[in-house]
Amino acid sequence: MAYRCFNVDIADNIAHLQLKRGDDLNTMVPEFWRELPEIVRGIDDDAKARVIVVSSTGKHFSAGMDLSVFKAAQGEAPSKPMERGRLAANMRRSVLDIQNTFNILDQSRLPILIAIQGGCVGGAIDFASACDCRYATADAFFVVQEINIGMTADVGTFPRLCNLIPQGWVRELAYSGRRLPAQTAKEIGLVNDVFPDQKTMLEHVMGVAKDIAEKSPLAVHGSKVMINYARDHTIKDGLDYIALWNAGMFAPPHMAEAFKARQEKRDPVFPDLLPMRRGL
């Protein structure tokens, strides 16, 4: 299927999503917010891959939310005066819908790795922070752009960044709108590693994806569930949940295959996750 904002390629259990509007700075036009969840859901629900890699084209990863989305979220001006309450309630629902685009990345059964070159601005930070692992080129930079246009970031910047980097850095970026360079982003833990150019970065990221794709998809899925749960709960709750998870999802045949493959000096062969069943 052809998309306006993405190229999609699936091979060797790795799905590669590439933002393809490089000449337009990969701004997040209305189609972006529909296409991304559709693509990720389709790959995840049908178990088409075991890991997702996101990359981009052009000089910058993404300049963030397109102006047309701001206008759409605000809606048409009412034909007659209307009290603020109902208008604000609609605005809230619009923001929640936009937020859900990136929530789907967090909720996916699959690890999602993102490779960033050049600018990662505004909504692009929300995109990146919802992924499992982030990688950047040496020329990459991050900007909480919303403060520079007179608004408070609302698509996921603060709930996620506060779990990824020290609050002092979140506050400096959020209040000042200054650029965070790639090397500093690595030093404070926002990105896993920094590379001299996009080609080298993608080679590394695809290597990481390959390593993930060779592992038991059920064990990888369980690991993502547990990491997300630990992020949002106490240590006690996390310990209890992993005990409950393994009581139900532990797969002795997968462990046996891992040991057998090691003894036989070959790659293990694990079954894919089952396709999701939605509805009746």
C-alpha positions in Angstrom: 0.0 0.0 0.0 1.3 3.5 -0.9 1.5 6.1 1.9 2.0 9.8 1.7 4.5 10.0 4.6 6.2 6.6 4.8 8.0 4.0 2.8 7.5 0.5 4.4 9.8 -2.4 3.8 9.7 -5.8 5.6 12.5 -8.3 5.3 14.1 -10.9 7.5 11.6 -10.2 10.3 12.5 -6.5 10.4 10.0 -3.8 9.4 11.7 -0.6 8.2 9.5 2.5 8.3 11.1 5.5 6.5 9.7 9.0 6.5 9.9 10.0 2.9 9.0 13.7 2.7 12.5 14.9 3.2 12.1 17.9 0.8 9.3 19.1 3.1 11.3 18.5 6.3 9.1 15.5 7.0 6.6 17.7 8.8 3.8 15.8 10.4 0.8 16.5 8.1 -2.7 15.1 8.9 -1.9 11.9 6.9 1.1 11.2 9.2 -1.2 10.9 12.2 -3.4 8.4 10.4 -0.7 6.4 8.6 1.7 5.7 11.5 -0.8 3.9 13.7 -2.3 2.1 10.8 1.2 0.8 9.7 2.4 -0.2 13.2 -0.9 -1.8 14.1 -0.9 -3.8 10.8 2.7 -5.1 11.4 2.0 -5.9 15.1 -1.5 -7.4 14.8 -0.6 -9.7 11.9 2.9 -10.5 13.3 4.5 -9.5 10.0 7.8 -8.7 11.7 9.7 -9.1 15.1 11.1 -5.6 15.3 10.5 -2.2 13.8 13.1 0.3 12.6 12.2 4.0 11.9 14.4 6.2 9.9 14.0 9.3 7.8 15.1 11.1 4.6 16.5 14.5 3.8 18.6 16.8 6.0 16.4 16.6 9.0 14.5 13.7 10.7 11.4 15.9 11.1 10.5 19.5 11.7 7.5 18.4 13.8 3.8 19.1 13.6 2.6 20.7 10.4 0.6 23.9 10.8 -2.4 22.3 9.1 -2.8 19.9 12.1 -2.9 22.8 14.6 -5.7 24.3 12.5 -7.6 21.0 12.3 -7.3 20.4 16.1 -8.8 23.8 16.7 -11.7 23.0 14.4 -13.9 25.3 12.4 -15.0 28.5 14.0 -18.6 28.0 15.2 -21.3 29.8 13.2 -22.8 31.3 16.4 -21.2 32.1 19.8 -20.6 29.0 21.9 -19.6 28.7 25.5 -15.9 27.8 26.2 -16.7 24.5 27.9 -17.9 22.6 24.9 -15.2 24.0 22.7 -12.5 23.1 25.2 -13.9 19.6 25.6 -13.6 19.1 21.8 -10.1 20.4 21.8 -9.1 18.0 24.6 -10.5 15.0 22.6 -8.5 16.2 19.5 -5.3 16.3 21.5 -5.9 12.8 23.0 -6.5 11.4 19.5 -3.1 12.9 18.4 -1.4 11.5 21.5 -2.7 8.0 20.7 -0.7 7.9 17.5 2.5 7.7 19.6 0.9 5.6 22.4 0.5 2.9 19.9 4.3 2.7 19.6 4.6 2.3 23.3 1.8 -0.4 23.4 3.1 -2.4 20.4 4.3 -5.9 21.2 7.4 -5.2 19.0 10.5 -3.2 20.0 10.8 0.0 18.0 14.2 1.5 17.2 14.5 5.0 15.8 17.4 6.5 13.8 17.6 10.3 13.8 19.5 12.6 11.6 19.5 16.4 11.7 16.7 18.1 13.5 14.2 16.3 15.7 11.9 19.1 16.5 8.6 19.5 18.4 6.3 16.5 17.7 9.3 14.5 16.5 10.7 14.4 20.0 7.3 12.9 21.1 7.7 10.4 18.3 11.3 9.5 19.3 10.5 9.3 23.1 7.7 6.8 22.5 10.2 4.4 20.8 12.2 1.8 22.7 15.7 2.8 21.6 17.0 6.0 20.0 20.1 6.5 17.9 21.4 9.8 16.3 24.0 11.2 13.9 26.6 13.6 15.1 24.7 16.5 13.5 21.4 15.6 15.1 19.7 18.0 17.6 16.5 18.0 19.6 14.2 21.0 20.2 11.1 21.3 22.3 9.7 23.7 19.7 6.3 24.3 21.3 7.7 26.9 23.8 9.1 28.8 20.8 5.7 29.2 19.3 3.9 30.2 22.6 2.4 26.9 23.7 3.0 24.0 26.1 4.0 20.7 24.5 1.1 18.3 24.8 1.6 15.2 22.6 3.8 13.3 25.1 7.0 15.3 25.6 6.8 15.7 29.4 5.4 12.3 30.5 8.0 10.5 28.5 11.0 12.7 28.7 10.8 12.8 32.5 11.3 9.0 32.4 14.2 9.2 30.0 16.4 12.1 31.2 17.0 14.1 34.4 14.3 16.6 35.1 16.7 19.5 35.1 17.4 18.9 31.4 13.7 18.5 30.7 13.0 21.8 32.3 15.8 23.6 30.5 14.7 22.3 27.1 11.0 23.0 27.9 11.4 26.5 29.2 14.1 27.8 26.8 13.5 26.1 23.5 17.2 25.6 23.1 18.8 22.9 21.0 20.1 19.7 22.6 23.0 18.4 20.5 23.4 14.7 19.8 26.5 14.2 22.0 24.8 15.8 25.0 21.7 13.7 24.3 23.9 10.6 24.5 25.6 11.8 27.7 22.3 12.3 29.5 20.8 9.1 28.2 18.3 10.3 25.6 20.0 8.4 22.8 21.8 5.1 22.9 24.7 6.1 20.6 25.9 8.7 18.2 27.3 8.1 14.7 29.3 10.2 12.2 26.7 9.8 9.5 23.4 8.3 8.6 24.8 5.3 6.7 26.9 4.2 9.7 24.0 4.8 12.0 21.6 2.7 10.0 24.1 -0.1 9.6 24.3 -0.3 13.4 20.6 0.0 14.0 19.8 -2.7 11.5 22.4 -4.9 13.3 20.7 -4.3 16.6 17.3 -5.1 14.9 18.8 -8.3 13.5 19.9 -9.4 17.0 16.5 -8.7 18.3 14.8 -10.6 15.5 16.8 -13.7 16.2 15.5 -13.9 19.8 12.3 -15.5 21.0 9.5 -13.1 20.0 7.5 -14.1 23.0 10.5 -13.4 25.4 11.1 -10.0 23.7 7.4 -9.1 23.9 7.5 -10.1 27.6 10.6 -8.0 28.2 8.9 -4.9 26.6 5.8 -5.4 28.7 7.9 -5.7 31.9 10.0 -2.7 31.2 7.0 -0.5 30.5 5.3 -1.9 33.6 8.3 -1.2 35.8 8.5 2.3 34.4 4.9 3.0 35.5 4.8 1.1 38.9 6.7 0.4 42.1 9.5 -2.2 42.4 7.2 -4.4 44.4 4.4 -4.2 41.8 6.9 -5.0 39.0 8.3 -8.0 40.8 4.8 -9.4 41.4 3.8 -8.8 37.8 6.8 -10.6 36.3 6.1 -13.5 38.5 2.5 -13.6 37.3 3.6 -13.1 33.6 6.1 -16.0 33.7 3.6 -18.2 35.5 1.4 -17.9 32.4 3.7 -17.1 29.5 6.9 -19.0 30.3 7.7 -21.2 27.3 10.0 -24.2 28.1 10.3 -25.2 24.4 11.8 -21.8 23.5 14.4 -22.2 26.3 15.1 -25.8 25.1 15.6 -24.6 21.5 18.0 -21.8 22.7 20.2 -24.3 24.6 20.0 -26.9 21.7 21.0 -24.3 19.1 24.0 -23.2 21.2 25.2 -26.8 21.6 24.8 -27.4 17.8 26.5 -24.1 17.0 23.6 -22.8 14.9 21.0 -20.0 15.1 17.9 -20.9 17.2 14.6 -21.0 15.4 11.6 -19.6 17.3 8.0 -19.3 16.3 6.5 -15.9 15.6 4.0 -14.2 17.8 0.4 -15.2 16.9 -1.7 -12.7 14.9 -3.9 -10.6 17.1 -7.6 -11.3 17.2 -9.6 -8.0 17.5 -13.3 -8.0 18.2 -15.4 -11.2 17.8 
